[in-house]
Amino acid sequence: MKRRYYDIDLGRVLCLIRLPLIHVTEFWGIEDSCGGFLVNQFNDAFYYPCFIMTAFVAPMFMLVMGISMCFSSKNTPKDYLLRGLFLLITELIFNAVRYALPGFIGIIFSPNNDVRIEVLTMIGYGMINSDILAFAGLTFIVFALFKKLKLNPIAILAVSLSLYLIDELLIANLLSPVMDQNLHFMVNNLFGNFIYINGDSTFALLQWLIVPAIGYAFGHYCLVDKEEKAVTRSYAVIVVIGALLAAAAISVGILVDGRSPLSIFSHNVNRTRLDWICLITNVAICFGILFLCNLLYKAKRVRNAKKFNAFISRFSKNTNGYYIAQWTIVGFAMFICGGVGLWGSHNTHMTVGIVGILVITVVSYFLAPLVEVAKKKLRLER
């Protein structure tokens, strides 16, 4: 990179700090989800507002991932393939740490066999469920193929859009109902990494590949080797186009489909798939955030704030480490409490959830560099 894009780093960090809010709310607070050892008032206060406010977090990571590919010095098909495989290996190790290990610890102290069976089932689900790290690994592998075929960004965008339409129009309507009803849920979860099967197919490859493809095209045509004014103009144009498309999509969602305004921005709220309305609105929000970050760095005071920029850059570079650290803490608490029979008991005050969010955010920030060091050692050994 010729220079550090602090505005992109800032956009990523603004989303990064929201992860504990998402995961604590979902996995500590909802009985149907996986845990539920917080009181019902916590769900009432946080669940829907949380997912509406954080709907753009995953799209932002994916969009920035595509943009970052344009600046990477390691951008050969082999580089992408190795990085993708490494991320998949990291995902398996990560799942063992956040699911299997605390699950088995919980089983040791479990009061009855029914709880043990439930925890074992959740461990199996967690090892192969659709997760953003797995999505990132599969995306790099697919981009390795794109690089090998020497596809330009527009062609990559077209292929990704075609895959999205295949998933949206064909597989999601024809194949997934059959799989969801007739195959074991473990098989559904495994295939959910690739296509939308059910509500657990959180980051299916065919659905979400379009987002990093958009970022890759934007970075290639609007950021690489462009002057600052040209970059700002590009953001402004994309934001205007995105706002118009989002307004049209929201209008269709409310007036034609009769959808609730609360469910438009987030596929997570009602466990629906990432349909075209959610896709357009979330990507438009992401570009709006990046545009605001770009404008912020037009101010000399911000641009020259070395300590602030060092903090943002360091935080952004440790994105995967932070993600792993905060999820490990959430997973340990969830599975150990589940193992000793606290799932669904709602016997913990909501203050635990609020304090948990704050503590996990701070602790994960300091643990993130250590996780990144461990990853580097693993990569070197591999």
N, C-alpha and C positions, 0 to 999 in steps of 0.2 A: 504494500500500500504506500502510495506517495504521501498520504496524510491520513490522520485519524478522523473518521467521521463521528464526531462526538454527538451530533444530533441523533444519529441512528442508535448509538450506544444509549443515549438518554431515553429514547423511545422504548428500547428493550428493557432497560432498568425499571421504568415506570410500570411495565407489565410484570416484571420479575418479582417485585416486592409484593404483588397481590397473590402470589401462589399459595402461601399459607392460609390466606383468607378463603380461597377456593376449597382447598383440600380439608381443612379443619371443618368448614361448614358442611361439606358433603359427607366426609367419611367419619366424622365424630358425631354429627348431628342428626343424620337421617337413618332410622332403623331399617328401612327397606333397602338402603344402599349397601351398607357393610357393617355398620356399627351402631350408633345411636346411644351413646352413654352420656349425652348431654340432655338437658331438659328440653321439653317441647317448645318453651318460650324462645330458646336459642334459634330453633328452626324458623319460628314465626317471624323473628326479628331480622334474621340474616339470609335465609336460604334464597328467596327470589330476588331481593335486592342485590345479593352477592353475585348471582349469575348474570344479572342484567348489567351490572357495573363491570364485570370482568369477562364479558362475552368475547371481547376482542383480544384477550391475552394469548390464546393459542394461535389465532391467525397472525398476530404480530410476530411471534417467534418464527412462524413459517415464512412470513413475508421477508423478515430480516435475514433468515437463513438463505433464501434465494438471492437477496441483494448481496450478502456476504460472499457467495460463490463467485461473484464477478470480480472481487478484489483478492481472492485467495491466490497465493503463489503456487500452491499445490493443487492444480486444476486439471491434471491429466485423467483419462479414464481409469488408470490404475490407482491414482490417488483417491479418486471418488469411491472406487470399489473397496479399497482397503479401509477407508474411513467409514463407509457404510457397514462393513462387516464388523469393524471394531465397535461401532455403536450398538449393533445387535448383540455382541458379546457382553458389552457393558450393561445392556438392558437385562439380560439373563442374570448376571451377577447382582445387579441392582434389585431385581425382583426377589432373589433369594435373600437379600439383606433386609428388605422392607416387608416381605411377606412370610417367607418360609421360616427364617430364624426366629422372629418374635412369635410366629404361630406355634412352632414346636415348644417354645418356652412356655407359652400360654397353656398348651395341652398338658404339660407336666403338672400344672396346678389346677387343671380343669376339674370341676366337681362331678361331672357326669359324662357318659359316653355320647349322648346326643350332641352336646357342645363340641366334643372332640371331633365328631364326624363333620359337623358344620364348619369348623375351623379348617380341617383337612380339605374340604371341598373348596373353601375360599382360597387356600394356599395354591391348589391346582389351578383355579381360575386366574389368580394373580400372576402366576408364572408366564402365562401366554396371552394375557388380555391386551387389548388395543391401547397402546400408550404412545406418548409423543416421542419418546426416545426410539422406540421401535419404528415409528413412522419416519423419523429423521434418518435412521439407518437404511430403510428401504428406499427412501427418496434419493440418498446419495448413490445407491446401487443403480437406480433407474437413470439418474443423471450420468452415471458412468457409461451406460448404454447410449444415451443421447450424445455424449461426447464422442464415443466410438463411431457413431453414425454421422458425426459432424453436423448435427442439426443446429441451425441458428436459433436465437431466442424466440422468434415468431413461430417457427416450426415446433419448438418445444411447447410453447403456449397452446398451439393448435392441438397437438397430441394430448396434452394434459386436459384440455377442455373436452376433447372427444372421450377420454377415459371417464371424466366426470359425468358426461351425458349418458354414457353406457351404464354407469353405476346408478344414476338417477332415474333413467327411463326404463332400463331393461332389468338389470340384476336386482335392484331394490324392489321391484314390483313382481318379478317372476321367480327368482331363485331364492331370495332371502326368506320369504314366508315358508317355503318348503323346508329349508334348513332349520329355521327357528322352531318349527313345530315337530319335526320328525327326527332330528339328529340331537345327540347329546350336547348340552350347553357348552361343554369344553371344546367341542368341534366348532360350534358357532363362534366362540370367542377367538379361536385360532384363526378362522377365516375372516373374522371381523377386523383383523389387521390389514386386510386387502380390499374387502368389499363391505358395504353396509349390510349387516345381518339383523341386528336388533339394537336396543338401547345401549348395550355394552360395546358396540362398534364405535368407540369414541373418535378414533383417528384412523379411519380406513384409508388406505393408500389412494385408491381410485377417487375417493371423494375429495381429499385434501391436497393432492398433488398440484392442483391448479393454483393454490396459494403461493408456494415457493416459485412456481413457474412465472407467476405475475411479478414477484419480486425480482427474479432473475432478469426478466425482460426490462423491467423498469431500471434496474441497476445498470444493465448493459447500455441502454439507449439514453438514459437521462442522468446518470451519475459519473460513469467512468470517463475520466479525462475531460470533464465539463467544468466551466468556470462557475463560481458561486452564484452569480446572477442567473445563469442558465439553469442551474439546479433548482433554485427557488422558483423560477418560472414553471419548470416542469412539475414541481409539487403543486403549485397553484392550479395549473391546468387539470392535473389528475384529480385534485380535490373537488374542483367544480364539476367535472364529469361524474365523479363518484357520488357527489351530493345529489345530482339530478337523477342518476340511476337508483340511488337508495330511496329517494322520495317516491319515484315511480313504483319501486318494489314494495315499499311499505303501503302505499295506496292500494296496490293490487292485493296484498296480503290481508288488509283490513276490509276493503270494500267487496272484493270478489270472493276470496277464500273464507272470509269471516273469521280470521285469526285474531287472537288477543294481541294487543300491542306489546304486552310483556313477553310474548313468545317469539317476537320477530327477530330480536337481536341475538338471541342465544339459543343454540341447538341443545344446550344442556338443560334448559328450564323444564321442558316436558319430555326429555329424552327422545327428541325427534332427530331425524337425520339432517345433515347440513344441506338443506335445499337451496335453491337459487336465491331466495329472498334473504336468508341468513348469510349466504356467501357474499352477496353484493353489499349488504349493510355493514358486515364486519370488516371487509376489506376497505370500504370507504372510510370507516372510523379509523382504521390503522393508518391510512394515508393522511387523514386529518391530524392525527397525533404526531406523525413524523414531520408534517408541514409546520405545526406549531413549534416542535423542537428545533427545526431548521431556522424559523424566525427568531427563536430565543437566542440562538448562537450568532445572530446578526449583531447583537449588543456586545460591545467591546468588553464590558464588565464581566459578562458571562464567559466570553471567549478567552479572556485573559485570566480567569480564575483557575489557576493551576491546580490547587488542592481539590477543588470541586471536580474538575475534569479528570484528574487522576483517580478520584473515587469512582466516578461514572465509568471510566475505562476499565478499571480493575474489576468492578462489579460485573460489567458486561462480559469481560473475558472469562469470568468464572461462572457463566450462565449454567452450564451443565452441572458443575459442582454444587451450585446453590440449589438447583432443582433436585438433585439426588439427596442432598443433606436434609432439606425440609421434608421431602417425602419419606425419608427413612424415619425421621422422628414421628411423623404422623402415623406411619405404618406400624412402628413398634408399639405406640400407645394403643392403636386400634386393635391389633391382633393379640397383644397380651391381655388387654381388657376383655376381648372376646373369648380368649382361652379360659379365663377364670369366671366366665358367665355373666359379664356385664353388658353384653350386646342387647340393645333394646330396653334397657332397664330405666333409662332417663333419670338416674339418681344423682347426677352431678350438676351443680349449679352452673348457670350460663357464664358466670365470671371465669370459670375454668377455661371455657372456649375462647373468651376475649383475651385473657392473659396468655393462653396457649398460642394464639395467633401472633401476639407481640413478641413473646419469647422465642418462638420458632423463627420468626423473621430475623431477629438479631443474631441468634446462635448460628443459623444457617449461613449468614453472611461471613462469619468468622471461620466456619467449617469448610466453606466452599473452596478456598485455596488448597486446603489439605486434600480434599477429594480430587481436585485437578492434578495435584502431584501424584497421587496414587494412580490415577488414570494414565499419566505419562509413563510411570514405571511399568504399568501393565502393557502399554503399547510398545515400550522398548523391549520388554521380555518377549512379547509376541513376535 
